[in-house]
Amino acid sequence: MLKEAETTDINLPSGVTSFQKSPRFFWLALLLILLLAAALRLYALGDYPQAFNQDEMVLGYDAWSVWTTGKDQHGNTLPIHFRTFNDSVPPVANYIAAPFVGLLGLSRFSTTLPFALLGILTVGLVALLARHWWGSWPGLVAALLLALDPWHLTYSRVAYPASLVPLFTTLALYTFTRAMNGLKAETSWPKRRQAYGWLAASAASFALLAASYTPLKLESPLLVGLAGLSAFGWFWRHRLVALGWLSFCGLCSSPLLYSQLRYWNQIQGHFKHISITDEPNWLPTFVGQYLSHYNPLALFVIGFKGGMSVRPAGVGELFWLEGFLWLAAAVGLWQNRHSFKERLGFNLPLLLAGWFLTFPISSSLTNVEIPHEVRAYNFVPLPQLLAGYGAIVLFQKLSGVRWGRFKPVYGLLAGGVVTLLVFQNLFLPAFFSRPLLETTTAAADMPYNTGQEPVIQKVAQLAGPCDSVWIEPGNQTYIYYLFETRYPPEQFQKLNFETSTRNGGWLYVPYIDNIHFGIPGREPDTAPKLPGCTTTAGRLYFASHTVPTGPEWQELLAVRNQTGQAVWRLVVHR
């Protein structure tokens, strides 16, 4: 295999440099960082964050359906795009989750476990990528920052397609780096063949990135273009290799592209609903939204909108000091811009600058909660990579400065460590806060499914086929019932529910068998009676979240908060 890069463009003190050249200490330190990342991503994985929502449930249920039947919940065999509620999403996350929910059983833990494990893997890959670019110390600092990062920690613990974006971005850039480093340095055929293998792996990784999350259908080709542009000189001299690389990128992406073109109206339906491009004078709106992604207050103090993060006051998406370290990284990248190309085989500063400037494009084309935490997640792990390099550049710049017997670099280092500890002391207790049911939070202020599962499972045990069961609705209530009762996918596939054209193309499922998603007396009972139940009067059950019930209802089960208020109740009509 090609040898890992151990050189760096940073002149470090002798003690630091000796560590830089010692693989043993690098791997030991990385192991400790990975253990920290694993502890934060696996601890009580089935409990935190506490809002396990309908988007995660539909991913888990579809993955389970594919594993058990070979079809998604709608009966489509091994689909390339999965139909959720009002959207069609790329397939990688579902297929990655399928063996976990298939072998471990459908649950919150099994649904989120693959994303946690791949989040840990991403921390290790970031260390290797930064090590190859700059050396061991920047790699370890970048990995540590990513392990502790609120943005990455949150999305390593939720089952979102976007959770895979940092992994495939890092993998694509790492394999591209290994390929270019080998192609520019090696002349023998065995070595070049290995480098071509890395180049093919980068093409496959970029294709998987595009197939991981909808906005990456645009951002991944942009990143491919930036990678090609950064190595333009070499690719121009070896145009057949460049053509082969781009062709293999296209070949790996062809199933996704075919599906996109064949079902264009269906797949683009959600984007058309939230796009700004049909608005008059949309370009100024786009520019304003694009610039909002670089707002330091949003990035470091209050966070973005529309996400899953649990943030206390003063904690944003990224560690407070990263922005200052980006400036140091920019200085180092500029000063060493020529040596990077010679050593790596491509223009690293150009690639990183392009990534930094293009990441908000997809997010800025929408009109919902901008800047959006999930749609802008393709920024990660660039902030941590830049901060890791910037920290070592700053250390090197200040290492020779003395104020008498005092070296300010050590004061800054101590201050940075203290700041990081203060930051984590604010964030981690808030993220791993006590369960909502052990608080005084009112039912209306809790996530919809908090305390719901035991009530749904109880009514599934009690209700007979001729009984009528109503569940107070939320957002796509049917998926909560399917997930929490482990409703057999082959049975649901036989049901035929049409998309409602009244509400922007959302899937409308009013009932499943004798289970109604609504409030009794307010919505009509449209479910057909099951065979043998046309003349038999069954019981009426109601799983209630916030709707009060009168004395004509008998309580069978209640899930309460710390003050005794019922968060979910199961009642039966007397």
Helices and strands as residue ranges (DSSP letters): H 14-20, H 23-42, H 54-69, E 82-83, E 88-89, H 92-104, H 108-134, H 136-148, H 150-155, G 161-164, H 165-185, H 189-210, H 216-230, H 232-237, H 239-262, H 264-274, H 282-292, H 296-297, I 298-302, H 322-335, H 337-344, H 348-358, H 361-364, G 377-379, H 382-398, H 408-431, G 436-438, G 443-445, H 452-462, E 468-471, H 477-485, H 489-492, E 511-512, E 515-517, E 540-544, E 553-560, E 566-573
